[in-house]
Amino acid sequence: MILLLGVSCGDSDADKNNILTQSQMVKALMEVYLSEQKINKLGLPRDSAEAEFKRFRPVIFEKVGVSDSAFKKSFDYYMDHPVEMEKIYTALVDSLSLMEQRLDSSK
């Protein structure tokens, strides 16, 4: 569903000052992932789930304090820089694993 964000191609290194930091990307991607999981748990048909996700997008990005367009631009940048994107996804997986451990220990 992340692809639903409609990321576009082609930002240059000169635009690096206008992209989200790796830490900001981790936070944004975590919110996207968690929102997708909440919507998936509803058991909606794919088209309804996509529509529901579109409704939540502004809330997701407001929660992490970034604009949808800044996220898209940053996602494109990091997709063009796979080593940096790998670091982001490693941190994302670590953060989600830690969250899961905390939830399991609180049960």
QUIURJO-V825412 format. One record per residue. N is the residue number from 1. RES is the residue in one letter. SS is DSSP state (hx for helix, st for strand, lp for the rest). PHI is phi in whole degrees, 0 to 359 (NA if undefined). Layout:
# QUIURJO-V825412
<<N	RES	SS	PHI> <N	RES	SS	PHI>>
This chain:
# QUIURJO-V825412
<<1	M	lp	NA> <2	I	hx	305> <3	L	hx	296> <4	L	hx	295> <5	L	hx	294> <6	G	lp	68> <7	V	lp	294> <8	S	lp	250> <9	C	lp	255> <10	G	lp	99> <11	D	lp	264> <12	S	lp	263> <13	D	hx	298> <14	A	hx	297> <15	D	hx	271> <16	K	hx	303> <17	N	hx	294> <18	N	hx	258> <19	I	lp	253> <20	L	lp	290> <21	T	lp	291> <22	Q	hx	300> <23	S	hx	298> <24	Q	hx	295> <25	M	hx	295> <26	V	hx	300> <27	K	hx	298> <28	A	hx	294> <29	L	hx	295> <30	M	hx	296> <31	E	hx	295> <32	V	hx	298> <33	Y	hx	299> <34	L	hx	297> <35	S	hx	295> <36	E	hx	300> <37	Q	hx	295> <38	K	hx	298> <39	I	hx	291> <40	N	hx	299> <41	K	hx	294> <42	L	lp	288> <43	G	lp	70> <44	L	lp	282> <45	P	lp	300> <46	R	hx	307> <47	D	hx	295> <48	S	hx	291> <49	A	hx	296> <50	E	hx	297> <51	A	hx	295> <52	E	hx	296> <53	F	hx	297> <54	K	hx	300> <55	R	hx	294> <56	F	hx	277> <57	R	hx	308> <58	P	hx	300> <59	V	hx	293> <60	I	hx	301> <61	F	hx	287> <62	E	hx	294> <63	K	hx	299> <64	V	hx	264> <65	G	lp	75> <66	V	lp	228> <67	S	lp	272> <68	D	hx	302> <69	S	hx	292> <70	A	hx	295> <71	F	hx	296> <72	K	hx	301> <73	K	hx	298> <74	S	hx	292> <75	F	hx	300> <76	D	hx	300> <77	Y	hx	301> <78	Y	hx	291> <79	M	hx	295> <80	D	lp	280> <81	H	lp	231> <82	P	hx	299> <83	V	hx	294> <84	E	hx	291> <85	M	hx	295> <86	E	hx	298> <87	K	hx	297> <88	I	hx	297> <89	Y	hx	291> <90	T	hx	297> <91	A	hx	295> <92	L	hx	298> <93	V	hx	298> <94	D	hx	299> <95	S	hx	296> <96	L	hx	293> <97	S	hx	296> <98	L	hx	298> <99	M	hx	299> <100	E	hx	296> <101	Q	hx	298> <102	R	hx	296> <103	L	hx	294> <104	D	hx	294> <105	S	hx	285> <106	S	lp	274> <107	K	lp	279>>
